[in-house]
Amino acid sequence: MLNHKIVSNKVFSGASLYVPGNFRKFKSLGQRTYDVCYIGSLSTLKNIHLLLVALRILKKAGYRYRAALAGEGGDLHRSLKDLIRILNIDDMVSYLGVVLYNQVPVLLNECKTLILPSKSEGVPNIILEATACGTVPIATPVGGIPDIIKEGVTGFILESVKPVSIAFKLASILSDMTRLELISSEAQKYVMENYSFKAVVRRWKDVFMRLLKA
Protein backbone atom coordinates (compact mmCIF):
# COMPACT_ATOMS: atom_id res chain seq x y z
CA MET A 1 0.00 0.00 0.00
CA LEU A 2 1.14 3.50 -0.73
CA ASN A 3 2.37 5.43 2.28
CA HIS A 4 1.28 9.02 2.10
CA LYS A 5 1.73 11.93 4.41
CA ILE A 6 0.01 15.09 3.25
CA VAL A 7 2.71 17.58 4.10
CA SER A 8 3.21 21.14 3.02
CA ASN A 9 5.50 21.28 0.02
CA LYS A 10 4.25 24.43 -1.62
CA VAL A 11 6.84 26.48 -3.44
CA PHE A 12 6.25 30.16 -3.94
CA SER A 13 7.72 32.60 -6.39
CA GLY A 14 6.39 35.77 -4.85
CA ALA A 15 2.72 34.86 -4.64
CA SER A 16 2.88 32.19 -7.36
CA LEU A 17 2.80 28.44 -6.98
CA TYR A 18 4.55 26.06 -9.30
CA VAL A 19 4.22 22.34 -9.83
CA PRO A 20 7.39 20.25 -9.26
CA GLY A 21 8.56 18.29 -12.30
CA ASN A 22 7.88 14.87 -10.77
CA PHE A 23 4.15 15.55 -11.13
CA ARG A 24 3.49 14.30 -14.64
CA LYS A 25 1.16 12.00 -16.51
CA PHE A 26 2.53 8.52 -17.11
CA LYS A 27 -0.74 6.54 -17.29
CA SER A 28 -3.75 7.08 -19.52
CA LEU A 29 -7.07 7.33 -17.69
CA GLY A 30 -8.12 3.92 -19.00
CA GLN A 31 -5.16 2.33 -17.20
CA ARG A 32 -5.99 3.83 -13.80
CA THR A 33 -7.37 1.98 -10.78
CA TYR A 34 -9.66 4.56 -9.19
CA ASP A 35 -12.53 6.42 -10.82
CA VAL A 36 -12.49 9.15 -8.18
CA CYS A 37 -10.17 10.10 -5.37
CA TYR A 38 -9.82 12.65 -2.60
CA ILE A 39 -6.48 13.70 -1.08
CA GLY A 40 -6.26 16.07 1.87
CA SER A 41 -7.56 16.81 5.34
CA LEU A 42 -10.36 14.51 6.48
CA SER A 43 -12.79 17.06 7.84
CA THR A 44 -16.35 18.30 7.57
CA LEU A 45 -14.88 21.57 6.26
CA LYS A 46 -13.87 19.56 3.20
CA ASN A 47 -17.36 17.96 3.03
CA ILE A 48 -15.92 14.44 3.01
CA HIS A 49 -19.04 13.12 4.76
CA LEU A 50 -21.24 14.48 1.94
CA LEU A 51 -18.97 12.88 -0.65
CA LEU A 52 -19.31 9.51 1.04
CA VAL A 53 -23.10 9.80 1.06
CA ALA A 54 -22.96 10.67 -2.65
CA LEU A 55 -20.90 7.53 -3.30
CA ARG A 56 -23.54 5.50 -1.46
CA ILE A 57 -26.23 7.03 -3.68
CA LEU A 58 -24.27 5.96 -6.75
CA LYS A 59 -23.93 2.43 -5.42
CA LYS A 60 -27.64 2.16 -4.64
CA ALA A 61 -28.41 3.41 -8.15
CA GLY A 62 -26.39 0.51 -9.57
CA TYR A 63 -23.21 2.34 -10.56
CA ARG A 64 -19.99 0.39 -10.17
CA TYR A 65 -16.93 2.48 -9.35
CA ARG A 66 -13.75 2.49 -7.31
CA ALA A 67 -12.93 5.42 -5.06
CA ALA A 68 -9.97 6.21 -2.82
CA LEU A 69 -9.46 8.64 0.04
CA ALA A 70 -6.02 9.57 1.34
CA GLY A 71 -4.85 11.96 4.04
CA GLU A 72 -4.92 12.55 7.74
CA GLY A 73 -6.11 15.02 10.36
CA GLY A 74 -9.49 16.69 10.60
CA ASP A 75 -12.53 15.88 12.68
CA LEU A 76 -13.48 12.86 10.54
CA HIS A 77 -10.07 11.21 10.71
CA ARG A 78 -10.86 8.77 13.53
CA SER A 79 -14.35 7.90 12.31
CA LEU A 80 -13.76 7.68 8.55
CA LYS A 81 -13.38 3.91 8.32
CA ASP A 82 -16.48 3.40 10.46
CA LEU A 83 -18.45 5.84 8.31
CA ILE A 84 -17.44 4.00 5.13
CA ARG A 85 -18.52 0.71 6.72
CA ILE A 86 -21.83 2.08 8.06
CA LEU A 87 -22.68 3.43 4.60
CA ASN A 88 -21.95 -0.04 3.20
CA ILE A 89 -19.54 1.25 0.56
CA ASP A 90 -16.38 -0.43 1.87
CA ASP A 91 -16.40 -2.77 -1.14
CA MET A 92 -15.95 0.21 -3.46
CA VAL A 93 -14.25 2.88 -1.33
CA SER A 94 -10.68 2.45 -0.06
CA TYR A 95 -9.16 4.56 2.69
CA LEU A 96 -5.43 4.62 1.94
CA GLY A 97 -4.40 6.54 5.04
CA VAL A 98 -1.33 8.75 4.87
CA VAL A 99 0.83 8.74 1.74
CA LEU A 100 4.33 10.15 1.50
CA TYR A 101 4.52 13.31 -0.60
CA ASN A 102 6.92 11.76 -3.10
CA GLN A 103 4.30 9.05 -3.70
CA VAL A 104 1.47 11.49 -4.46
CA PRO A 105 2.28 11.53 -8.22
CA VAL A 106 2.03 7.72 -8.19
CA LEU A 107 -1.36 7.85 -6.49
CA LEU A 108 -2.65 10.59 -8.80
CA ASN A 109 -1.67 8.46 -11.79
CA GLU A 110 -3.99 5.77 -10.39
CA CYS A 111 -6.94 8.21 -10.28
CA LYS A 112 -9.13 9.32 -13.17
CA THR A 113 -10.59 12.25 -11.25
CA LEU A 114 -9.78 14.21 -8.11
CA ILE A 115 -12.72 15.64 -6.18
CA LEU A 116 -12.50 18.56 -3.76
CA PRO A 117 -15.98 19.47 -2.44
CA SER A 118 -14.63 21.98 0.10
CA LYS A 119 -16.49 24.80 1.82
CA SER A 120 -13.46 27.08 1.38
CA GLU A 121 -10.02 26.97 -0.27
CA GLY A 122 -7.27 29.25 -1.47
CA VAL A 123 -5.51 27.89 -4.55
CA PRO A 124 -5.19 24.19 -3.67
CA ASN A 125 -1.81 22.80 -4.65
CA ILE A 126 -3.36 19.35 -4.97
CA ILE A 127 -5.50 20.54 -7.90
CA LEU A 128 -2.44 21.84 -9.74
CA GLU A 129 -0.56 18.62 -8.98
CA ALA A 130 -3.50 16.47 -10.07
CA THR A 131 -3.95 18.24 -13.40
CA ALA A 132 -0.20 18.00 -14.06
CA CYS A 133 -0.66 14.23 -13.71
CA GLY A 134 -3.64 14.26 -16.08
CA THR A 135 -6.11 13.65 -13.27
CA VAL A 136 -9.30 15.61 -13.98
CA PRO A 137 -10.26 17.97 -11.10
CA ILE A 138 -13.81 18.32 -9.77
CA ALA A 139 -14.25 21.04 -7.16
CA THR A 140 -16.47 23.69 -5.64
CA PRO A 141 -16.05 27.25 -7.06
CA VAL A 142 -14.36 28.67 -3.97
CA GLY A 143 -11.14 30.66 -3.55
CA GLY A 144 -8.89 30.55 -6.61
CA ILE A 145 -10.38 27.33 -7.99
CA PRO A 146 -12.41 29.02 -10.79
CA ASP A 147 -9.12 30.46 -12.11
CA ILE A 148 -7.91 26.92 -12.77
CA ILE A 149 -11.06 24.94 -13.53
CA LYS A 150 -13.11 25.95 -16.55
CA GLU A 151 -16.25 23.83 -16.67
CA GLY A 152 -15.94 21.03 -19.20
CA VAL A 153 -12.56 22.34 -20.43
CA THR A 154 -9.97 21.91 -17.66
CA GLY A 155 -12.21 20.14 -15.14
CA PHE A 156 -15.63 20.36 -13.56
CA ILE A 157 -17.28 22.68 -11.04
CA LEU A 158 -19.59 21.45 -8.28
CA GLU A 159 -22.38 24.01 -8.09
CA SER A 160 -23.89 22.18 -5.10
CA VAL A 161 -22.46 19.90 -2.42
CA LYS A 162 -25.75 18.15 -1.77
CA PRO A 163 -24.99 14.42 -2.01
CA VAL A 164 -27.57 13.89 -4.76
CA SER A 165 -25.97 16.67 -6.82
CA ILE A 166 -22.45 15.30 -6.29
CA ALA A 167 -23.66 11.81 -7.25
CA PHE A 168 -25.35 13.08 -10.42
CA LYS A 169 -22.25 15.06 -11.41
CA LEU A 170 -19.94 12.09 -10.90
CA ALA A 171 -22.24 9.77 -12.85
CA SER A 172 -22.31 12.23 -15.75
CA ILE A 173 -18.54 12.80 -15.75
CA LEU A 174 -17.56 9.14 -15.52
CA SER A 175 -19.99 8.05 -18.24
CA ASP A 176 -17.90 9.52 -21.07
CA MET A 177 -14.27 8.40 -20.95
CA THR A 178 -13.46 9.83 -24.37
CA ARG A 179 -14.44 13.31 -23.20
CA LEU A 180 -12.60 12.78 -19.91
CA GLU A 181 -9.36 11.92 -21.74
CA LEU A 182 -9.65 15.13 -23.78
CA ILE A 183 -10.21 17.22 -20.65
CA SER A 184 -7.30 15.45 -18.96
CA SER A 185 -4.99 16.54 -21.79
CA GLU A 186 -6.34 20.11 -21.88
CA ALA A 187 -6.06 20.54 -18.10
CA GLN A 188 -2.52 19.16 -18.08
CA LYS A 189 -1.52 21.53 -20.89
CA TYR A 190 -3.04 24.53 -19.05
CA VAL A 191 -1.19 23.80 -15.80
CA MET A 192 2.14 23.17 -17.49
CA GLU A 193 1.83 26.42 -19.47
CA ASN A 194 0.89 28.48 -16.43
CA TYR A 195 2.28 26.76 -13.32
CA SER A 196 5.53 25.11 -14.35
CA PHE A 197 8.70 26.57 -12.80
CA LYS A 198 9.67 28.12 -16.15
CA ALA A 199 6.22 29.71 -16.50
CA VAL A 200 6.40 31.26 -13.01
CA VAL A 201 9.93 32.58 -13.61
CA ARG A 202 8.85 34.04 -16.95
CA ARG A 203 5.82 35.69 -15.38
CA TRP A 204 7.90 37.34 -12.66
CA LYS A 205 10.55 38.38 -15.15
CA ASP A 206 7.84 40.20 -17.11
CA VAL A 207 6.66 41.91 -13.93
CA PHE A 208 10.17 43.11 -13.04
CA MET A 209 10.83 44.32 -16.58
CA ARG A 210 7.64 46.40 -16.51
CA LEU A 211 8.67 47.86 -13.15
CA LEU A 212 12.12 48.81 -14.49
CA LYS A 213 10.55 50.54 -17.47
CA ALA A 214 7.99 52.43 -15.35
N, C-alpha and C positions, 0 to 999 in steps of 0.2 A: 504494500500500500504506500502511496505517496505520503511523505511527511511534509506537512506545510505549516509554517508559522507566518501569519500575516503580519509582517513587520513593516515599519516605515522605511521606504527606500526611494522616496521622491527626490528628484534632482531638479533644482531650480536654476534657471538663468534669468536673473531678475525675478520677474513674476511668472516665468514660463516653465512649463514642465516639458520634459522630453522622455521618449521611450527608449530604454536601453536596447542595444542591438540584439541581445539574446531573445527578445520577444519577436518572433517571426512565425510565419505560417509554414509548417512542414507536413501537414496532413490535410487532405481535402475534407470537406464536411461529411461526405459519404463514408469516410474511414473512421469517423470519431465515435466514441463509446456513448457519450451522454448527449441527449437532445437539448437539455437545459441545465445550467449550473448557476450557482450563486457562490461568490467568494467574498468574505468580509466579516464584519462584526455580526454576531448572532443576537440581534436585539429587536424589540418591537419597533424601535425607531426606524429600522430597516424594513419593517413589515414582513419579516420572515414567516410569521404565523399565518398571515393572509396568503402568502405564496403557497404554503403547505396545504391550506384548505382548497386553494385553486387546483393544486395537483390531485387532490382527492376528487374534486368535481370531474376532472378529466378522466380519472380512472373509472368512476361510476358511470360516465357517459360512454365507456368502452374504448377509450383511447389507450394505446400501449406506448409507453415512453420510458426513458431512463433519465433520472435527474440526480444531480450531485450537489451537496452543500459542503463547503469547506470554510474553516475559520475558527475563531475562538472569541471569548469575551462576550459581553452583553447579557441582558437579563434572561435570555432564552437558552444560554449556553448549557446549563445543567439539565434542562428539561427537554432539549431538542429531540434526543433519541426517543424519549417516552412519547412526545407529541407525534412523531412519525409513526410510532407503533399504534397509538390510540386511533389515529386517523386511518389505520390499516393501509398504509402506502409503503411499508418497509420493503415490499417486494420490488418496488420501482424506484425508491428514493434512497440514495446512499449518503450517509454522513461520513465524510472523509477525515474529519478532525482538522488538526493543524497541518499545514504543508509548508515546507521550507521555501523561502522566497525564490531560490534558484530553481525550484521545481514548478513554480507557477506557470512558466511557458509550456511545460510538459502537460500539465493539467488542462490549460486552456486549449491545447491542441487535441484534447480528448472531448471538447465541448463544442457543440454546434452553435449554441447561443449562450449568452451571459445575461442574466436578469438582475436588475437592481431596482426594486420597487420602493425605494426609500422615501421617507417624509421630507428629508432635506439632505443636500449634498453641496459640495463646492464644485470642483472639477475632479471627479474620481479618477485616480490613476489607473484603477483596475479596468475602466472602460477603454482608456487609451491602450493599455497593455493587451486587452482582449482583442480589440480591433486590429492591432498590429499582428496578432496571431491568426487573424481571419475569423475570429469568433464574433458572431453578430450580436451587438448589444441591444438589450430591451430595457428601457428605464423610464422612470417618471420624469416629467419636464421641470426639474428643480435645479437650482444653482446654475452651473455652466453647462449642464448636460445638453440643452437645446443647441448650443454652439457646435457640438460634436455630432449629435444624432439628428439627421434629417429623415423624417418619416418615409420609410420605404426606399431610401437611397443609401444611407450609411447605418441604418438600424431602424428600431421601432420605438415609438413613444407610448407609454402607458398613460392614457388620459384618466383612468380610474384605477384605484387599487382594491376595488371590491373583488372578492375572489371569483365571482362569476365573470366579471370583465377580464380579469387576468387569464382565466381559463379559456375564454373565447379567443382572446388575442393569441395565446400560445397555440391553440388548435389551428388558427388561421395561418400563423407564421410557419408552423412545422409541416403544414400540408403541401407546401410547394418547395421542394428541395432545389429545383432549378433556379427559382427566383432567389432563394436563400444563398446559393453559391455566388450569384451575381452581386448581391448586396455585400457578401463577405469580401469579395475582391474590391468593390468600390470603397468600402469602409477602410480596408487595409491601405489602399492607395491614398485616401484622404489623410489618414494619420501619419503615414510615412512622409507625405509632402509637407505636413504642417507641424508635426511633433517629433521628428527625428532630431538628433543632436545638430546635424548640419542645418536643418531648417530653423532651429531656434537661434543658432549662431548668426545665420544670415539675417534673421529678423532683427536681432539686436544690433547688428552691424549697420543695417539701414537706419535704425533709430539714431544711433550715434552720429552717422554721417549727416543726417538731417539737422541734428543739434549743432554740429560744427559749422554747418552752412547758414544757420539762423543768425 
